């Protein structure tokens, strides 16, 4: 089954996104804080809080392998998949980002019947 996304415009261009020195920006979409990161020339979006202990990921950093590292306990998550590098099985929520002619968009997955599926 193909995933369907509801796309939300983040900015007209990448230059409008204010990245901190660690390469991470915080934006609000549908009253939800998310993080945007740029790594190896590509934009990624992921949850604001770490799934392990709720650490604010905008205060973490991106390592050389493309993992967001939580500032609380140094848990590492892939920017591409959200998978944790630990054996505990935590998964970081992440969303696709598209750079289009008219701006930068993030896609939140649409749920099925009554958002149950």
GUDRENKE-934084 format. One record per residue (C-alpha): residue number from 1; residue in three letters; y, z, x. Coordinates in steps of 0.02 Angstrom, whole numbers, plus 32768, in hexadecimal, padded with zeros to 4 digits. Layout:
// residues N
+-----+------+------+------+------+
:  nr : rest :    Y :    Z :    X :
+-----+------+------+------+------+
: NUM :  ALA :    Y :    Z :    X :
...
+-----+------+------+------+------+
This chain:
// residues 117
+-----+------+------+------+------+
:  nr : rest :    Y :    Z :    X :
+-----+------+------+------+------+
:   1 :  UNK : 8000 : 8000 : 8000 :
:   2 :  UNK : 80AA : 7FCE : 8045 :
:   3 :  UNK : 812C : 8056 : 8052 :
:   4 :  UNK : 81CB : 803C : 7FEF :
:   5 :  UNK : 8270 : 8080 : 802B :
:   6 :  UNK : 8317 : 80A9 : 7FDD :
:   7 :  UNK : 8396 : 8077 : 8060 :
:   8 :  UNK : 8434 : 80DC : 8080 :
:   9 :  UNK : 84C6 : 809E : 80E6 :
:  10 :  UNK : 84F2 : 8113 : 8175 :
:  11 :  UNK : 8580 : 80B3 : 81C7 :
:  12 :  UNK : 85D1 : 8009 : 81D1 :
:  13 :  UNK : 85A3 : 7FFD : 8288 :
:  14 :  UNK : 8551 : 8064 : 8310 :
:  15 :  UNK : 85FD : 808B : 8359 :
:  16 :  UNK : 8621 : 80F6 : 82BE :
:  17 :  UNK : 8590 : 816B : 82E5 :
:  18 :  UNK : 85CB : 81FC : 8351 :
:  19 :  UNK : 8541 : 8227 : 83CB :
:  20 :  UNK : 8546 : 82CB : 8429 :
:  21 :  UNK : 852A : 82C5 : 84E6 :
:  22 :  UNK : 846F : 82E0 : 84C5 :
:  23 :  UNK : 8469 : 8239 : 8466 :
:  24 :  UNK : 8453 : 8289 : 83BB :
:  25 :  UNK : 84C6 : 8280 : 8323 :
:  26 :  UNK : 84BE : 82E0 : 827F :
:  27 :  UNK : 84E2 : 8282 : 81DE :
:  28 :  UNK : 84D5 : 82AD : 8126 :
:  29 :  UNK : 8473 : 823F : 80AE :
:  30 :  UNK : 8459 : 8270 : 7FF8 :
:  31 :  UNK : 8494 : 8321 : 801E :
:  32 :  UNK : 8413 : 8330 : 80A9 :
:  33 :  UNK : 8439 : 8345 : 8163 :
:  34 :  UNK : 83D9 : 82CE : 81D3 :
:  35 :  UNK : 83DF : 82A7 : 828C :
:  36 :  UNK : 83FD : 81FB : 82D6 :
:  37 :  UNK : 83D1 : 81DA : 838B :
:  38 :  UNK : 83E3 : 8146 : 83FD :
:  39 :  UNK : 835B : 812E : 847F :
:  40 :  UNK : 8338 : 8092 : 84E5 :
:  41 :  UNK : 83B6 : 802F : 847E :
:  42 :  UNK : 8365 : 8056 : 83D6 :
:  43 :  UNK : 839B : 80CC : 834B :
:  44 :  UNK : 8325 : 814E : 8302 :
:  45 :  UNK : 833A : 81CA : 8273 :
:  46 :  UNK : 82DF : 826D : 825A :
:  47 :  UNK : 82EB : 8316 : 8204 :
:  48 :  UNK : 8377 : 838C : 8234 :
:  49 :  UNK : 8301 : 8421 : 8243 :
:  50 :  UNK : 8264 : 8433 : 82AB :
:  51 :  UNK : 81C7 : 8444 : 823F :
:  52 :  UNK : 8185 : 84CF : 82B0 :
:  53 :  UNK : 820D : 8554 : 82A0 :
:  54 :  UNK : 82A4 : 84FD : 8255 :
:  55 :  UNK : 8305 : 84E6 : 82F6 :
:  56 :  UNK : 839C : 8471 : 82E8 :
:  57 :  UNK : 8362 : 83D3 : 833F :
:  58 :  UNK : 8413 : 8395 : 835F :
:  59 :  UNK : 841B : 841E : 83E3 :
:  60 :  UNK : 837E : 83DF : 8439 :
:  61 :  UNK : 836F : 834B : 84AE :
:  62 :  UNK : 8310 : 82A9 : 84C3 :
:  63 :  UNK : 829A : 82A6 : 8557 :
:  64 :  UNK : 8274 : 820E : 85C3 :
:  65 :  UNK : 81D9 : 81E4 : 855C :
:  66 :  UNK : 8239 : 81D7 : 84B8 :
:  67 :  UNK : 8212 : 8282 : 846E :
:  68 :  UNK : 828F : 82F1 : 8416 :
:  69 :  UNK : 827D : 839F : 8461 :
:  70 :  UNK : 82A4 : 8433 : 83F1 :
:  71 :  UNK : 8320 : 84B0 : 843B :
:  72 :  UNK : 82C0 : 8549 : 83FC :
:  73 :  UNK : 820F : 8537 : 8440 :
:  74 :  UNK : 8213 : 848E : 8499 :
:  75 :  UNK : 819F : 843B : 841B :
:  76 :  UNK : 819F : 837E : 8439 :
:  77 :  UNK : 8199 : 82F8 : 83B2 :
:  78 :  UNK : 818F : 823C : 83C5 :
:  79 :  UNK : 822F : 81E5 : 838D :
:  80 :  UNK : 81C5 : 8151 : 8355 :
:  81 :  UNK : 813D : 81A9 : 82F0 :
:  82 :  UNK : 8172 : 825F : 82D9 :
:  83 :  UNK : 80CD : 829A : 8321 :
:  84 :  UNK : 80CE : 833D : 8381 :
:  85 :  UNK : 8095 : 8345 : 8435 :
:  86 :  UNK : 8048 : 83F1 : 8414 :
:  87 :  UNK : 7F99 : 8408 : 83D2 :
:  88 :  UNK : 7FD8 : 846C : 833D :
:  89 :  UNK : 7FF2 : 83D0 : 82D2 :
:  90 :  UNK : 80A8 : 83DE : 82A1 :
:  91 :  UNK : 80F5 : 833C : 8262 :
:  92 :  UNK : 81AF : 8318 : 826C :
:  93 :  UNK : 81F0 : 82B9 : 81D5 :
:  94 :  UNK : 8240 : 8216 : 820C :
:  95 :  UNK : 8286 : 817D : 81B5 :
:  96 :  UNK : 82A0 : 80C6 : 81E3 :
:  97 :  UNK : 834C : 808D : 821A :
:  98 :  UNK : 8389 : 7FDA : 8205 :
:  99 :  UNK : 841E : 7F89 : 8257 :
: 100 :  UNK : 845C : 7F04 : 81DF :
: 101 :  UNK : 84F2 : 7E90 : 81E1 :
: 102 :  UNK : 8553 : 7F05 : 816F :
: 103 :  UNK : 8520 : 7FAA : 81BF :
: 104 :  UNK : 849F : 802C : 81F1 :
: 105 :  UNK : 8423 : 8064 : 816C :
: 106 :  UNK : 839D : 80EA : 815E :
: 107 :  UNK : 830A : 80D8 : 80E7 :
: 108 :  UNK : 82C3 : 8168 : 8083 :
: 109 :  UNK : 8217 : 8146 : 803D :
: 110 :  UNK : 8213 : 812D : 7F81 :
: 111 :  UNK : 818D : 8192 : 7F2A :
: 112 :  UNK : 811C : 8151 : 7EA3 :
: 113 :  UNK : 810E : 8181 : 7DED :
: 114 :  UNK : 8184 : 8216 : 7DCE :
: 115 :  UNK : 818C : 8234 : 7E8C :
: 116 :  UNK : 80DA : 827B : 7E86 :
: 117 :  UNK : 8088 : 81F8 : 7EF4 :
+-----+------+------+------+------+
